[in-house]
């Protein structure tokens, strides 16, 4: 890529472990900071407003992620397509694919934002949201849907940069957004006495600022081949749909499964709901090494597939598995020992803290298996095996996680939720490993038709 800059890494040569750590670390920090959006909201809402408001934020955030997940899934196809373009040193193809993604994802963001805004009360009611927090949850959710384009925009720009091997620049946008959010949250919640509405407005303003800064920086400084959005070429649109739809549905399967689990949680009342919500905030942090590596190795493996360096793919998988197991075991130990203290950061209610503590200590034993799942699916995804990953996620959430959480909660009560979720991590890891070893993901060629056309001409 012509104007790559010194932050771009070439993954087709050199030390795999060294480049993996160098590339993944800024992504991890960025994901950590980005996760702090909801963490910061939860901390301020839980402490300044109360446990009921925290439950409202938890429910609204779950729905927001569910609606956004389709776009996030298609956005994950960006990594596969663009990283293979970069590995193949195809600048013209990179430009065509990049601008096709901008048009398609931008349109979807607007449509889903509008649907989510109007459907918020219905979905929250369907989930069994307690009446005393329904209004607050609707307000928080709707304001976030208004700003969905901002959230999509700066995340998309970061994805593009990571596809070309630059994980440092996106960190700047995230630092700006999070810094603003930390400052604006207490100002709007308490200073302007806007309550939960203020938390949502602060987040949207922060994301919007990062989006604008990202556009200006990418065009004027980095010189990425963005153009005014237009109708994409037929071949590019078909490729996006062929890869993006299964990837989007895969994320919908995940978020839908999480919504289904929330219906199990809400059946145990406000205390369990608040405790589970706070624990999920911590869960999102604990899972970051796994999600980070899953994203990083999609870029790494994608470049090598594009360059036809299949000899390096298995080495990337092995190094990633070693790294994630070391990190996951370390974090699991820390969470088990500090669970009560960590829960106390979010809420003051003793019953809520105790439920969240027990949940975290049970699930902590299973985090390494979740890491294995993320790593192997990241490798498979880099080849374009989106339908296969969709099938793996449907099995993981709908055949295993939700049914097991419901089954164990019916047998042993609210603590069965954690046990069922943990058991699903183990079985999912075994299934993902089996597909990685025996599946045909490495025979997929997402540019097959394009190569045939080129050869014919």
Wavefront OBJ file of the C-alpha trace (Angstrom):
o trace
v 0.000 0.000 0.000
v 1.466 3.272 -1.131
v 1.031 5.419 1.941
v 1.228 2.784 4.613
v 3.436 4.597 7.076
v 5.799 3.195 9.637
v 3.054 1.608 11.740
v 2.197 -1.030 9.128
v 3.451 -4.578 9.722
v 4.118 -7.227 7.082
v 3.042 -10.584 8.525
v 4.288 -12.674 5.600
v 7.851 -12.725 6.926
v 9.802 -12.454 10.184
v 9.118 -13.659 13.711
v 5.470 -14.660 14.188
v 5.339 -14.395 17.978
v 7.145 -11.050 18.063
v 4.893 -9.478 15.445
v 1.825 -11.039 17.028
v 2.577 -9.371 20.356
v 3.541 -6.033 18.756
v 0.401 -6.016 16.618
v -2.030 -7.385 19.197
v -0.987 -5.197 22.135
v -2.364 -1.885 20.741
v -5.545 -3.737 19.742
v -5.851 -5.062 23.283
v -5.373 -1.595 24.792
v -7.861 -0.162 22.304
v -10.423 -2.866 23.061
v -9.837 -2.345 26.768
v -10.469 1.375 26.429
v -13.455 0.829 24.175
v -14.998 -1.589 26.644
v -14.681 1.135 29.219
v -17.541 3.011 27.539
v -20.076 0.735 29.141
v -17.834 0.174 32.150
v -17.683 3.910 32.852
v -21.430 4.256 32.308
v -22.040 1.345 34.665
v -19.725 2.714 37.346
v -21.300 6.160 37.327
v -24.880 4.931 36.912
v -24.491 2.259 39.581
v -22.906 4.614 42.097
v -24.712 7.890 41.338
v -28.182 6.555 40.506
v -28.415 3.007 41.900
v -28.634 -0.723 41.224
v -31.937 -0.478 39.354
v -30.483 2.003 36.863
v -27.486 -0.297 36.463
v -29.858 -3.110 35.519
v -31.469 -0.824 32.922
v -28.078 -0.042 31.364
v -27.174 -3.741 31.306
v -30.367 -4.729 29.493
v -30.178 -1.824 27.044
v -26.538 -2.534 26.266
v -27.285 -6.170 25.497
v -29.974 -5.164 22.988
v -27.767 -2.470 21.466
v -25.039 -5.022 20.841
v -27.575 -7.410 19.342
v -28.772 -4.871 16.781
v -25.241 -3.677 16.066
v -23.930 -7.201 15.774
v -25.038 -7.670 12.188
v -22.982 -4.650 11.113
v -20.108 -5.722 13.347
v -20.204 -9.151 11.711
v -20.067 -7.754 8.193
v -17.316 -5.448 9.399
v -15.350 -8.535 10.413
v -15.467 -9.593 6.767
v -13.543 -6.377 6.097
v -10.525 -7.897 7.827
v -10.675 -11.020 5.676
v -11.063 -9.252 2.334
v -8.712 -6.307 2.894
v -5.950 -8.284 4.614
v -5.884 -10.752 1.712
v -5.772 -7.796 -0.715
v -2.795 -6.395 1.190
v -1.018 -9.765 1.265
v -1.478 -10.078 -2.494
v -0.141 -6.495 -2.954
v -3.324 -5.565 -4.853
v -3.732 -1.790 -4.360
v -6.468 -1.384 -6.962
v -8.467 -4.256 -5.502
v -7.964 -2.768 -2.038
v -9.492 0.528 -3.192
v -12.512 -1.174 -4.795
v -13.207 -3.361 -1.767
v -12.700 -0.537 0.727
v -15.231 1.784 -0.872
v -17.741 -1.033 -1.372
v -17.617 -1.738 2.371
v -18.129 1.973 3.169
v -21.312 2.132 1.072
v -22.842 -1.123 2.271
v -22.012 -0.794 5.965
v -22.966 2.882 6.126
v -26.403 2.134 4.686
v -26.952 -0.792 7.046
v -25.928 1.293 10.059
v -28.581 3.906 9.295
v -31.323 1.341 8.655
v -30.636 -0.732 11.757
v -30.302 2.412 13.869
v -33.799 3.513 12.863
v -35.281 0.050 13.457
v -33.628 -0.216 16.861
v -34.859 3.236 17.921
v -38.519 2.461 17.256
v -38.439 -1.179 18.388
v -36.691 -0.527 21.722
v -39.788 -0.600 24.009
v -41.165 -3.750 22.363
v -37.918 -5.703 22.627
v -37.316 -4.644 26.236
v -40.835 -5.709 27.173
v -40.385 -9.051 25.397
v -37.225 -9.648 27.442
v -39.225 -9.355 30.634
v -37.672 -6.075 31.757
v -38.971 -5.193 35.239
v -41.525 -2.341 34.972
v -39.593 -0.092 37.373
v -36.580 0.096 35.036
v -38.314 -0.131 31.642
v -38.518 3.613 30.999
v -34.849 4.190 31.889
v -33.726 1.310 29.665
v -35.734 2.677 26.712
v -34.217 6.155 27.090
v -30.654 4.829 27.308
v -31.152 2.506 24.349
v -32.782 5.041 22.024
v -30.115 7.691 22.531
v -27.419 5.139 21.718
v -29.247 4.155 18.539
v -29.227 7.776 17.428
v -25.426 7.658 17.517
v -25.033 4.240 15.887
v -23.371 5.698 12.761
v -20.612 7.242 14.899
v -19.946 3.952 16.654
v -19.841 2.111 13.353
v -17.710 4.765 11.673
v -14.692 4.945 13.884
v -14.702 1.184 14.479
v -14.717 0.630 10.714
v -11.776 2.955 10.195
v -9.870 1.063 12.878
v -10.699 -2.251 11.194
v -9.347 -0.986 7.867
v -6.084 0.067 9.468
v -5.661 -3.272 11.234
v -6.265 -5.065 7.931
v -3.230 -3.299 6.461
v -1.143 -4.098 9.544
v -1.499 -0.860 11.532
v -2.870 -1.394 15.032
v -1.369 1.726 16.619
v -3.256 4.515 14.847
v -6.764 3.266 15.792
v -5.685 3.515 19.419
v -5.555 7.315 19.066
v -9.219 7.518 18.082
v -10.270 5.273 20.935
v -8.205 7.246 23.464
v -9.942 10.442 22.346
v -13.415 8.902 22.638
v -12.802 7.288 26.019
v -11.119 10.379 27.440
v -14.134 12.472 26.508
v -16.527 9.883 27.905
v -14.766 9.756 31.271
v -15.039 13.549 31.523
v -18.574 13.950 30.144
v -20.281 11.075 31.983
v -20.294 12.560 35.503
v -20.867 16.029 34.037
v -24.081 14.985 32.262
v -25.278 12.465 34.858
v -24.745 14.539 37.985
v -23.604 18.039 36.972
v -26.485 18.592 34.553
v -28.733 16.284 36.601
v -29.699 14.260 33.504
v -29.391 10.803 35.089
v -29.255 7.787 32.781
v -30.065 10.007 29.805
v -26.873 11.951 30.468
v -24.778 8.777 30.433
v -26.087 7.902 26.979
v -25.620 11.423 25.586
v -22.039 11.574 26.872
v -21.225 8.299 25.091
v -22.714 9.426 21.765
v -20.864 12.758 21.847
v -17.603 10.964 22.586
v -18.063 8.467 19.763
v -19.057 11.207 17.343
v -15.907 13.184 18.125
v -13.717 10.130 17.507
v -15.500 9.433 14.223
v -14.938 12.949 12.871
v -11.302 12.933 13.965
v -10.822 9.501 12.362
v -12.187 10.625 8.990
v -10.018 13.750 8.907
v -6.899 11.884 9.996
v -7.355 8.983 7.578
v -7.912 11.166 4.536
v -5.483 14.016 5.196
v -2.655 12.227 7.033
v -2.729 8.509 6.149
v -4.002 8.919 2.599
v -6.149 5.785 2.598
v -8.034 5.368 -0.703
v -11.444 6.472 0.552
v -13.833 8.028 -1.966
v -17.265 9.626 -1.855
v -19.656 6.696 -1.160
v -21.240 5.353 -4.358
v -22.969 2.215 -5.568
v -20.303 -0.533 -5.409
v -19.326 -2.711 -8.354
v -21.457 -5.828 -8.715
v -18.550 -8.215 -8.033
v -17.525 -6.352 -4.866
v -21.106 -6.166 -3.613
v -21.571 -9.900 -4.175
v -18.344 -10.668 -2.319
v -19.414 -8.521 0.632
v -22.789 -10.242 0.758
v -21.292 -13.721 0.334
v -18.872 -13.171 3.223
v -20.644 -10.469 5.173
v -24.113 -11.979 5.506
v -22.896 -15.187 7.175
v -20.487 -13.131 9.307
v -23.300 -10.787 10.302
v -25.642 -13.675 11.048
v -22.848 -15.250 13.082
v -22.721 -12.183 15.303
v -26.510 -12.160 15.474
v -26.402 -15.776 16.631
v -23.980 -14.759 19.394
v -25.891 -11.694 20.534
v -29.227 -13.447 20.175
v -27.908 -16.210 22.405
v -26.865 -13.597 24.954
v -30.351 -12.092 24.821
v -31.843 -15.538 25.373
v -29.620 -16.041 28.415
v -30.825 -12.677 29.739
v -34.370 -14.054 29.731
v -33.125 -16.789 32.078
v -31.417 -14.172 34.262
v -34.454 -11.879 34.498
v -36.566 -14.776 35.775
v -34.568 -14.658 39.036
v -35.384 -10.993 39.781
v -33.652 -7.618 40.082
v -30.781 -8.699 42.382
v -29.584 -11.459 40.058
v -30.103 -9.190 37.041
v -27.978 -6.412 38.535
v -25.303 -8.848 39.721
v -25.173 -10.578 36.352
v -25.042 -7.201 34.571
v -22.076 -6.032 36.620
v -20.354 -9.405 36.198
v -20.852 -9.160 32.441
v -19.033 -5.829 32.444
v -16.070 -7.603 34.022
v -16.554 -10.563 31.680
v -16.152 -8.250 28.714
v -12.766 -7.177 30.067
v -11.641 -10.699 30.889
v -12.493 -11.885 27.382
v -10.486 -9.088 25.750
v -7.256 -11.093 25.271
v -9.241 -13.772 23.435
v -11.217 -11.347 21.259
v -8.053 -9.330 20.602
v -6.069 -12.334 19.408
v -9.014 -13.570 17.358
v -9.056 -10.258 15.501
v -5.258 -9.919 15.253
v -4.646 -13.351 13.784
v -7.418 -12.855 11.221
v -5.310 -9.992 9.846
v -2.076 -11.964 10.185
v -3.382 -15.154 8.604
v -5.283 -13.179 5.956
v -2.126 -11.471 4.707
v -0.357 -14.821 4.485
v -3.263 -16.414 2.625
v -3.255 -13.501 0.180
v 0.497 -13.971 -0.312
v 0.006 -17.778 -0.620
v 2.211 -18.370 2.454
v 0.248 -21.304 3.870
v 3.376 -22.586 5.563
v 3.044 -19.813 8.154
v -0.652 -20.347 8.995
v -0.165 -23.318 11.345
v 2.676 -21.463 13.091
v 0.388 -18.473 13.647
v -2.227 -20.790 15.205
v 0.295 -22.512 17.495
v 1.827 -19.247 18.707
v -1.608 -17.741 19.310
v -2.762 -20.753 21.329
v 0.334 -20.646 23.523
v -0.122 -16.924 24.121
v -3.849 -17.081 24.886
v -3.502 -20.004 27.299
v -0.817 -18.207 29.316
v -2.853 -15.000 29.487
v -6.205 -16.724 30.132
v -4.923 -18.840 33.012
v -3.321 -15.776 34.600
v -6.516 -13.722 34.307
v -8.708 -16.575 35.535
v -6.631 -16.815 38.694
v -6.804 -13.064 39.287
v -10.578 -12.973 38.757
v -11.169 -15.862 41.130
v -9.179 -14.159 43.896
v -10.488 -10.610 43.351
v -14.114 -11.298 42.367
v -15.724 -9.680 45.416
v -13.528 -6.586 45.244
v -14.220 -6.158 41.518
v -17.964 -6.469 42.005
v -17.812 -3.872 44.755
v -16.588 -1.311 42.219
v -19.954 -1.395 40.478
v -22.583 -1.723 43.204
v -22.988 -1.253 46.938
v -25.789 -3.780 47.442
v -24.419 -6.817 49.315
v -26.761 -9.390 47.748
v -25.896 -8.151 44.257
v -22.168 -8.318 45.028
v -22.393 -11.865 46.365
v -24.248 -13.192 43.322
v -21.803 -11.520 40.937
v -18.850 -12.849 42.940
v -20.114 -16.436 42.765
v -20.839 -16.119 39.042
v -17.316 -14.867 38.284
v -15.597 -17.491 40.423
v -17.451 -20.302 38.652
v -16.892 -18.995 35.119
v -13.215 -18.165 35.786
v -12.256 -21.848 35.527
v -13.517 -21.980 31.932
v -11.951 -18.869 30.369
v -8.975 -20.717 28.778
v -11.390 -22.824 26.715
v -13.085 -19.680 25.458
v -9.664 -18.405 24.352
v -9.048 -21.547 22.292
v -12.385 -21.027 20.572
v -11.628 -17.410 19.626
v -8.147 -18.180 18.303
v -9.140 -21.097 16.068
v -12.216 -19.311 14.737
v -10.014 -16.290 13.946
v -7.751 -18.446 11.782
v -10.680 -20.109 10.021
v -12.357 -16.733 9.427
v -9.253 -15.370 7.679
v -9.785 -17.802 4.791
v -13.351 -16.619 4.213
v -15.060 -19.606 5.872
v -17.866 -17.408 7.199
v -20.669 -19.953 6.796
v -18.644 -22.480 8.763
v -17.981 -19.966 11.558
v -21.713 -19.170 11.560
v -22.460 -22.858 12.096
v -19.888 -23.047 14.913
v -21.430 -20.029 16.666
v -24.981 -21.343 16.316
v -23.840 -24.582 17.949
v -21.925 -22.708 20.649
v -24.773 -20.416 21.722
v -28.034 -22.044 20.702
v -27.226 -25.736 20.976
v -24.952 -25.394 24.023
v -24.765 -22.121 25.976
v -28.408 -21.067 26.274
v -29.824 -24.592 26.810
v -27.118 -25.473 29.342
v -27.596 -22.196 31.246
v -31.346 -22.829 31.386
v -30.927 -26.518 32.299
v -28.514 -25.958 35.194
v -30.436 -22.921 36.496
v -33.577 -25.051 36.621
v -31.735 -27.734 38.594
v -29.583 -25.734 41.052
v -30.909 -22.167 40.863
v -29.247 -18.919 39.765
v -25.686 -20.269 40.145
v -26.506 -22.803 37.448
v -26.357 -19.983 34.889
v -22.592 -19.679 35.342
v -22.055 -23.440 35.351
v -24.005 -23.903 32.124
v -22.123 -21.086 30.393
v -18.772 -22.492 31.512
v -19.609 -25.998 30.313
v -20.504 -24.581 26.890
v -17.014 -23.010 26.641
v -15.405 -26.447 26.989
v -17.589 -28.227 24.442
v -17.337 -25.336 21.956
v -13.529 -25.428 22.133
v -13.512 -29.149 21.310
v -15.813 -28.600 18.321
v -13.765 -25.637 16.996
v -10.523 -27.605 17.313
v -12.070 -30.526 15.448
v -13.125 -28.296 12.558
v -9.729 -26.555 12.438
v -7.948 -29.908 12.166
v -10.334 -31.822 9.898
v -12.402 -29.131 8.107
v -11.847 -27.829 4.588
v -11.539 -24.143 5.461
v -8.047 -23.930 3.914
v -9.405 -24.758 0.439
v -11.602 -21.647 0.225
v -10.640 -18.912 -2.280
v -12.705 -15.731 -1.936
v -11.195 -14.224 -5.124
v -11.701 -17.312 -7.259
v -14.070 -15.698 -9.763
v -11.919 -12.588 -9.989
v -8.843 -14.691 -10.799
v -10.743 -16.628 -13.454
v -11.880 -13.404 -15.078
v -8.332 -12.041 -14.964
v -6.949 -15.230 -16.488
v -9.548 -15.221 -19.228
v -8.768 -11.668 -20.193
l 1 2 3 4 5 6 7 8 9 10 11 12 13 14 15 16 17 18 19 20 21 22 23 24 25 26 27 28 29 30 31 32 33 34 35 36 37 38 39 40 41 42 43 44 45 46 47 48 49 50 51 52 53 54 55 56 57 58 59 60 61 62 63 64 65 66 67 68 69 70 71 72 73 74 75 76 77 78 79 80 81 82 83 84 85 86 87 88 89 90 91 92 93 94 95 96 97 98 99 100 101 102 103 104 105 106 107 108 109 110 111 112 113 114 115 116 117 118 119 120 121 122 123 124 125 126 127 128 129 130 131 132 133 134 135 136 137 138 139 140 141 142 143 144 145 146 147 148 149 150 151 152 153 154 155 156 157 158 159 160 161 162 163 164 165 166 167 168 169 170 171 172 173 174 175 176 177 178 179 180 181 182 183 184 185 186 187 188 189 190 191 192 193 194 195 196 197 198 199 200 201 202 203 204 205 206 207 208 209 210 211 212 213 214 215 216 217 218 219 220 221 222 223 224 225 226 227 228 229 230 231 232 233 234 235 236 237 238 239 240 241 242 243 244 245 246 247 248 249 250 251 252 253 254 255 256 257 258 259 260 261 262 263 264 265 266 267 268 269 270 271 272 273 274 275 276 277 278 279 280 281 282 283 284 285 286 287 288 289 290 291 292 293 294 295 296 297 298 299 300 301 302 303 304 305 306 307 308 309 310 311 312 313 314 315 316 317 318 319 320 321 322 323 324 325 326 327 328 329 330 331 332 333 334 335 336 337 338 339 340 341 342 343 344 345 346 347 348 349 350 351 352 353 354 355 356 357 358 359 360 361 362 363 364 365 366 367 368 369 370 371 372 373 374 375 376 377 378 379 380 381 382 383 384 385 386 387 388 389 390 391 392 393 394 395 396 397 398 399 400 401 402 403 404 405 406 407 408 409 410 411 412 413 414 415 416 417 418 419 420 421 422 423 424 425 426 427 428 429 430 431 432 433 434 435 436 437 438 439 440 441 442 443 444 445 446 447 448 449 450 451 452 453 454 455 456 457
